[in-house]
Amino acid sequence: MTTSPTTEPTLHTVNAHLAVDDGRRALEWYPEALGARLVGEPTIMDDGRVGHAELALGDSVFMLADEWPELDLVGPRARGGASVSLYLRVPDADAAVARAVERGAELERPVDDAPHGRNGVIKDPFGHRWMVVTPTVEPAASPRRLRRGDVGYVSLWVPDVERAAAFYQAVLGWRYQAGSTEQGRRVEGLSQPVGLWGGREHRTLFTCFAVDDVGSAVRRIRDAGGRAEEPHREPYGLLATCEDDQGLPFAVFEPVGDATAPGSPGNGEISYLTFEVPDSARFRAFFGAVLGWEFVRGTVEDGWEARIGNEQVRYMVGMHGGHERSAVVPMYAVDDIDVAVANVRAAGGTATDPERRSYGTSSYCTDDQGSAFYLGRH
């Protein structure tokens, strides 16, 4: 699927590289027992040993290879036991440990409560020691103010606003208020400001980015090869409607008051945005100059994740190159993805069967007017 979200797991500053005494079995066991996912194709040597493989767990990647005694690279069992514990965060430590033990792991310490979270310890069939932890839930953090480059508002552009309102009400449970014009709707009851805008053949999610100074942002947009209208005043701040150098419409605005960035998405809310663009290098150059975004390479080909410094953009933003026309594809969080997929199909849209991925379970969909989106269950 060329349009999959790009927040794939990645290598961090410190990463594990495991030596195992049966590489082919390990490539099956870690996905079955711990929910890992193979990243790319493993390297198989001429003698049949696994020379290198990468597996994703959560937001991280670990590597493994068969033992190489000739290089003094052997697993824990050959050395008399594990000398390192691998720390694995999971939503449900009890279930994760039980599944691993059922598939052949040795239970070293049963799951129990501890100050830092509920945890247990297992030893996998290859001798590696895993501390499986569900961290203690921290008190909710105070809402964070919008930063330059954060997404402050989105509007789903559709040809027929009435059809779109009916479709997303059936699928996501959206409710609406009238907008400022006949073609506009405001979605009620979300923690995120979301709207619908009809009469648009360019099917995309129109995004409005926070900036410190709209006038300066307009100059940066024009200097970078984009188009920007003169700023005008809206109830939520000074705003300019714009287009990047590849035809993607967007807006920049100066937030008023204590505008805050969206927090963790609830059912029916946006959890991720994928910017599909013809040329990823041009996109990165343009939005780096305009919004100060930095980009981290994803694990899908020509996929990138947008950052503000060391932090993610709010909403979470990824980008994927090689598309015929620029568009923004949202992912909506749902509590029950099977029910949501059935609702999409019943409402006249299309949906792939839910597929388990590193970031959760997702389905690629289109609504009954051809607008693309994802459903995601985390």
SULBELWO-V427059 format. One record per backbone hydrogen bond with DSSP energy under -0.5 kcal/mol. NH is the residue of the N-H (numbers start at 1). CO is the residue of the C=O. E is the energy in kcal/mol with one decimal. If there is no record, write none. Layout:
BEGIN
nh co e
NH CO E
NH CO E
END
This chain:
BEGIN
nh co e
4 1 -0.9
8 6 -1.7
10 59 -1.4
18 63 -3.2
20 18 -0.5
20 65 -2.4
26 22 -2.3
27 23 -1.9
28 24 -0.6
28 25 -1.0
29 25 -3.0
30 26 -2.1
32 28 -1.9
33 29 -3.4
34 30 -1.9
35 31 -0.9
36 30 -1.7
37 56 -1.6
39 54 -3.0
40 38 -0.7
43 52 -3.4
44 42 -0.7
45 43 -0.5
45 49 -3.1
48 45 -2.2
51 43 -3.1
51 49 -0.7
52 43 -1.2
53 64 -1.4
54 39 -0.5
55 62 -3.0
56 37 -3.4
57 60 -2.7
60 57 -2.2
61 10 -0.8
62 55 -2.7
63 16 -2.7
64 53 -2.0
65 18 -2.0
66 50 -2.9
67 20 -1.3
68 73 -3.8
71 68 -2.2
72 69 -1.5
73 68 -2.2
74 72 -0.7
77 126 -0.7
79 75 -0.9
79 76 -0.5
80 76 -0.5
80 77 -0.8
81 76 -3.2
86 129 -3.0
88 86 -0.6
88 131 -2.9
89 87 -0.5
90 133 -2.6
96 92 -2.3
97 93 -2.7
98 94 -2.2
99 95 -2.3
100 96 -2.1
101 97 -2.6
102 98 -2.2
103 99 -1.2
104 101 -1.8
105 100 -2.4
106 123 -3.2
108 106 -0.8
108 121 -2.0
109 121 -2.3
112 119 -2.2
117 114 -1.7
118 134 -1.9
119 112 -2.7
120 132 -1.9
121 109 -2.4
122 130 -2.5
123 106 -2.5
124 128 -2.9
127 124 -2.4
129 84 -0.8
130 122 -3.0
131 86 -3.2
132 120 -2.8
132 130 -0.7
133 88 -2.9
133 131 -0.6
134 118 -3.1
135 133 -0.6
136 116 -1.1
146 259 -1.9
149 210 -3.0
150 147 -2.2
151 314 -3.8
152 150 -0.6
152 208 -3.0
153 208 -1.2
154 193 -1.6
155 206 -2.2
156 195 -3.0
157 155 -0.7
157 204 -2.7
158 197 -2.4
161 159 -0.6
164 160 -2.0
165 161 -2.5
166 162 -2.1
167 163 -2.5
168 164 -2.7
169 165 -1.5
170 166 -1.9
171 167 -2.0
172 168 -2.4
173 168 -0.6
173 169 -1.1
174 168 -1.4
175 188 -0.6
177 186 -2.5
179 184 -1.9
184 181 -1.4
185 196 -1.9
186 177 -2.6
187 194 -2.5
188 175 -3.1
194 192 -0.8
195 154 -1.6
196 185 -2.4
197 156 -2.6
198 183 -2.3
199 159 -2.0
200 158 -2.5
203 201 -1.3
204 157 -0.6
204 202 -0.8
205 328 -0.7
206 155 -3.0
206 204 -0.7
207 249 -0.5
208 153 -2.5
209 207 -0.5
209 251 -3.0
210 150 -2.7
211 253 -2.3
217 213 -2.2
218 214 -2.8
219 215 -1.8
220 216 -2.2
221 217 -2.5
222 218 -2.2
223 219 -2.6
224 220 -1.7
225 222 -1.4
226 221 -2.7
227 243 -2.7
229 241 -2.9
232 239 -3.1
234 237 -1.7
237 234 -1.8
238 254 -0.6
239 232 -3.1
240 252 -2.4
242 250 -3.3
243 227 -2.5
244 248 -2.2
247 244 -1.5
249 247 -0.6
250 242 -2.0
251 207 -2.0
252 240 -2.0
253 209 -2.3
254 238 -2.5
255 253 -0.7
256 236 -0.9
259 257 -0.8
261 144 -3.7
268 333 -3.6
269 266 -2.2
271 331 -2.9
272 331 -1.1
273 316 -2.1
274 329 -2.6
275 273 -0.6
275 318 -2.9
276 274 -0.8
276 327 -3.0
277 275 -0.6
277 320 -2.4
280 278 -0.5
283 279 -1.9
284 280 -2.6
285 281 -2.3
286 282 -2.6
287 283 -2.6
288 284 -1.6
289 285 -1.8
290 286 -2.4
291 287 -2.0
292 287 -0.5
292 288 -0.9
293 287 -1.5
294 307 -2.6
296 305 -2.5
298 303 -3.1
303 300 -1.8
304 319 -2.7
305 296 -2.8
306 317 -2.2
307 294 -3.2
308 311 -3.2
309 307 -0.6
311 308 -1.8
313 306 -1.1
315 313 -0.5
318 273 -2.8
319 304 -2.9
320 275 -2.7
321 302 -1.9
322 278 -1.4
323 277 -2.3
326 246 -0.5
327 276 -2.2
329 274 -3.1
329 327 -0.5
330 328 -0.6
331 272 -2.4
332 374 -2.7
333 269 -3.1
334 376 -2.2
340 336 -2.1
341 337 -2.7
342 338 -2.0
343 339 -2.2
344 340 -2.2
345 341 -2.1
346 342 -2.4
347 343 -1.8
348 345 -1.2
349 344 -2.6
350 366 -2.1
352 364 -2.1
355 362 -2.6
357 360 -3.1
360 357 -1.3
361 377 -2.7
362 355 -2.4
363 375 -2.0
365 373 -3.2
366 350 -2.0
367 371 -2.2
370 367 -1.7
373 365 -2.2
374 330 -2.5
375 363 -2.3
376 332 -2.6
377 361 -3.3
378 376 -0.5
END
